[in-house]
């Protein structure tokens, strides 16, 4: 079984002068959950090569078993430094796609035509598509076969407006994930701030925040094993 992980290449947190990227927990936890069960995980990003890591996700208070394992895993660090270029990957080569979050996707994956086409290709080939935290931002431009937003009429979740307010980035981000999903017709729901919460609606799987990342991987694997 082969699953494609798509990471952000964007490293600027708006106009703050601070760095962003992908959130370590949201990459490491699903990655290890899947590879420990024998899944072959391939990595891609818009620019290829090393994707930027959100420095906040590396702070002591954000460490988990998975992030500690990641930091000691030289093989994975090497693999991460050589991600495939997004424009050069094809849905036909994989069983599913997973998008880890971090604030980076709000700027690049949300606006990427390559990413939107890739997600549509997976979905239209009856293959699951999964997103966690800020990664549902990548669904912003994705359409169904009728030309409407893919999330329209579907149960979805993602980083909440209140969570964004708590991390004090409401006025920095280009848009709020919760608002975008609702505007695109998604049936949005959430748990409490930073509580684990993930939803599955057909081939579409979404998780609310970092605490939800392994749950999304679990739902994804269960979907593939049915």
N, C-alpha and C positions, 0 to 999 in steps of 0.2 A: 504494500500500500504506500502510495506517495502523496504527500501533502505539500503544497507550496505555501510558504510564509512570505508575505509582502510587507516590507518595512519602509518607513519614511526615509527620504534623503535630505529632509529640511532641518536645518539646525539653528535658525534664528527665531527667537521668541518675539515676534512682531517687531516693534521699534524700540524695545526695551534695552537692546544691547546685550541681553542675556541669551544663553544658549538653550536649545531644546533638542528634540530628537524622538527616539522611541523609548518607552518605559521598560526598564529591564525586567521587572516582575511579569509584565504582560507578554514578554517574549519568552523568558526562561521557563516560567511555570508550565505553559502549554507545550513548549518544545520538549521538556523532559518528560512530561506526562505522556506524550505521544511516542517519543523515541524509546522510552522504557518499555513500551508495549509493541515494539518492533516496527513502528512506522518510519519510513524514510522521509525525512523533512528536508526540503530544498529551499534555499533562501534567495529572495530577489528584492530589489529596490529600484526606484526610478533611475538613479544614476549608476547603479551597479557599485561594486566595491564596498568599502566600509560605510555602513549607515551610522549616523550620529546617535549617541546615547544621551538621553536627557540627564543632565548632571544631578537634578533633584532626585531622580530615581536611584541614584547611587549613594544617597545620604544614609547614615546609620539607621535612622528611624524607618526607612523604607526597605530594609533588608529582610529577606525571607530565606527559607531553606533553598529555594530555587535560585535566588540571586547569589547566595554564597557559593553554591555549586557552580554557577556560571562563571564567577570570578576566578575559580580555581581550574576551570576547564579550558586548557590551552588548545585542544583540538577544536572546540566550538568557537573560541576566539579567532582562530585561523580561518575557519569556515565563514564566520561572520564578515571577515575582512575582504571576502571575495564573493559577495552576493552577485547573482546574475542581474543583468540589466532587464528591467521590467518589459521593455519593448521587444525583448528577444525570447520571452517565455510564452508558452502556449498551453491553454487549458487542456488540450488533448493529451498532454503528457502527465497529467496529475488526476488524482481522485477527488481532491477538494482544495479550497484555498482558505487561508487563515490570515487575518490582518491584526497584528498587535497594535496597541495604542501608544500613548504619548501625545504631546501637543503637535508634533511635527506634521501628522497626516492632515490637520486642518488647513495647512497651506499647500502641500503638494499633492497628496493622494486625492483630496477632495476635488481638485481641479484637473486631475490627470486624465486625458482622453484614453491613454494606454490602459490605465487602471480600470476605468469604467468599462472599456471594451472587454477586458479580461474577466471582470466580474460577470458581465452579461454572457460571455462565452461559457463560463462554468455553469451558470444558472440555466441557460438554455440547453445545456448538454446534460441536464438532470444531475448536476454535481453540487454538493453543499458549499455554501459560502458563509464564512464566520468572521465576526468582528468583535473587538472588545474595547470598552472605555471610549476613547476619542476616535478609534478606528472606524466606527459607523459613519464618520465624516466622509469616508471613501464612497459611500452610497449616494452622496449628494447629486451626482449627475447620471447615476445608473438608471436605465429605463427597462421596462418590461417589453414584451413583444408588441404590445399595443402602443408603445411610445410614451407611456405614463411612467412616473417614478416607480421603481421596483418595490419600494417600501409601502406604496399606497395600499391600504386595506390590510396590511400585515402587522402582526404583533412584533414590536421592536422595543429595545431599550438602548441606552448609551449614557455617557457621562451627563449628569443632570445639571440643570441651571444652578441649583443650590450648591452642588459640589464645586462647580466652577467659581461660584462666589466665595466659597470657603478657601479656595487656593488663590483667591484675589486676582484672577485673570479674566474676569468677565469683560473688562474694557480693553483687553490686549488681543484676545482671539478674534479672528475674522468673522466667526459666527459661533453660535451656541449649538451643540450637537442636538440637545433636546428640542430646541426650537425648529431646527432644520428638519428633523425627522417628522415632527408634527406638521410642518408646512408642506412637506411632500406627501402627506396623507397617511403616514404611519400611525398605527394604533399604539401609542407610546405608553409605557408603564414603568414603574421604578420601585425599588425598595428604599429603605432609609439611606442617608448619606454614608457612602463607603461600606455598605453592607453587600455581601455577595448576592448577585441576582443575574440570571441569564434566561433567555427565552429562545424557543425554537418555533418557527412557523414554516412548515414545509422544509424547503432547502435553505432557508435563511435563519442563521443563528447569531444572536447578539448578546453581549454582556455589558453590565453597567459601568464597571470600574475595575481597578487592579485586583480587588478581592474576588472578582468574578472570572478571572482569566482561565483558571484551571477548569471551572465549571463549563465554560464555553468549549474547551478542548474535549471534555468528557462527552458533552452533547454531540459534538462533531464526530467523535470516534464511534459513539453508539449509532449515529445515523448511518455511518459508512458500513457498520457491521450488520445492519438489518438486511 
